[in-house]
Amino acid sequence: MPGEEDKCCCRAQKTLFAILKVILGLLFLVLGGWAFLGWWDACLVVFKGCAGLFFIFIGAVVLIMAKE
């Protein structure tokens, strides 16, 4: 039947796109990990710079919650 052949082709195309997305996602994860390890010193500077602001934000949230 012609209708079943179209469904099979569509199903195969969706599977191919899903596999492509998984491969692309894994590639980006590997590249991100490589960049993170390559620029470890710069990442530490960013983390240290954000830590103070993060603690201020958490402190404000806790005070707001304690007020209720």
QUINORUR-V39978 format. One record per residue. RES is the residue in one letter. SS is DSSP state (H for helix, E for strand, C for the rest). PSI is psi in degrees with one decimal (* if undefined). OMEGA is omega in whole degrees, -180 to 180 (* if undefined). Layout:
# QUINORUR-V39978
[[RES:SS:PSI:OMEGA] [RES:SS:PSI:OMEGA]]
This chain:
# QUINORUR-V39978
[[M:C:140.7:-179] [P:H:-33.5:-179] [G:H:-38.7:-180] [E:H:-34.3:179] [E:H:-38.9:178] [D:H:-40.1:179] [K:H:-40.1:180] [C:H:-42.6:179] [C:H:-42.0:179] [C:H:-41.5:179] [R:H:-42.1:179] [A:H:-38.3:179] [Q:H:-41.9:178] [K:H:-40.3:178] [T:H:-41.7:179] [L:H:-43.8:178] [F:H:-36.7:178] [A:H:-42.8:178] [I:H:-41.4:178] [L:H:-41.5:179] [K:H:-40.1:179] [V:H:-44.8:179] [I:H:-43.1:179] [L:H:-40.3:177] [G:H:-43.2:178] [L:H:-38.4:178] [L:H:-45.0:179] [F:H:-36.2:176] [L:H:-43.6:179] [V:H:-45.7:179] [L:H:-39.4:178] [G:H:-42.5:177] [G:H:-39.8:179] [W:H:-43.5:179] [A:H:-40.0:180] [F:H:-46.2:180] [L:H:-34.0:180] [G:H:-34.4:-179] [W:C:42.4:-176] [W:H:-43.0:-179] [D:H:-42.7:179] [A:H:-36.4:178] [C:H:-39.0:178] [L:H:-39.0:178] [V:H:-42.7:179] [V:H:-44.8:179] [F:H:-43.6:180] [K:H:-37.0:179] [G:H:-33.0:-178] [C:H:-18.1:-175] [A:H:-44.8:-179] [G:H:-46.9:179] [L:H:-36.6:178] [F:H:-44.4:180] [F:H:-36.6:176] [I:H:-44.4:179] [F:H:-45.9:-180] [I:H:-40.5:178] [G:H:-41.4:178] [A:H:-40.1:178] [V:H:-43.2:180] [V:H:-41.3:178] [L:H:-39.3:178] [I:H:-41.5:179] [M:H:-36.3:-180] [A:H:-28.3:-179] [K:H:-30.5:-177] [E:C:*:*]]
